[in-house]
């Protein structure tokens, strides 16, 4: 299911639905026209409620399949980011390595939003705004998050094992690209699962999903595919370049590191990372995007 607002039919220059004798000035006084190229913030907020309501109503089977695809898509972005950035020398490239990593990692959310899949971290903003608008119950929210957690994890681990490990794309031996990717994955995974404190993991995850859900929000505001892709790239590049933690991305990176025996990742520190990343992602999305935009644009509207 894509994050989009159905396009409206174009209104006539004289105001469209206004009485035949109404002037353009009178029509504009009662119903300001929206910018031609994108949805206004209030239109975007309404679209978010509609999307969140639809997502919360998904049957378990649909949520699991859509979640599996989204987990795999984010893992594809993560795998590509590892391989592309692995050969860049930090002494020469410096911080540009994380910038390149973020640019190519954007592929994951582009596939989710344009292709249509169910990503837990996006629903951490869309379903809460539907709850606050009285369209969805807390029970529906929890059920949706539960099934998507399972689906996203399954898709991420599938790609980590079969397409990163078993294919030899990342390997401790073999071609130079595979071995450089092995070292890059080890360094990234050690940073996330071993070096960071749990409080740092929580805060980095909070900042991460604030940016990820802003990407979702901006994609809702866009009215064409090109606009949605452009809206996604900059916030996603930002969170990756800043070293923030995305729970679904970590569902790929950390299992892949365990399968390949790199980075010193164990089952226990992987699990703890996923827990704190999950909590931080939920706060960043639900509070700083879902609740914030509900407060700005929807709180004075009567609940359905």
Secondary structure, DSSP 8 states (H G I E B T S, - for coil): ------------TT-SSS-TT--HHHHHHHS----SSB--HHHHHHHHHHHHHHHHT--HHHHHHHHHHHHHHHHHHHHHHHHHHHT--HHHHTTHHHHHHHHHHTHHHHHHHHHT---HHHHHHHHHHHHHTTSS-HHHHHHHHHHHHHHHHHHHHHIIIIIIITTSSS-SSSSHHHHHHHHHHHHHHHIIIIIS-HHHHHHHHHHHHHHHHHHHHHHHHB-SHHHHHHHHHHHHHHHHHTT---HHHHHHHHHHHHHHT-TT--HHHHHHHHHHHHHHHHHHHIIIIIIHHHHHHTTTS---
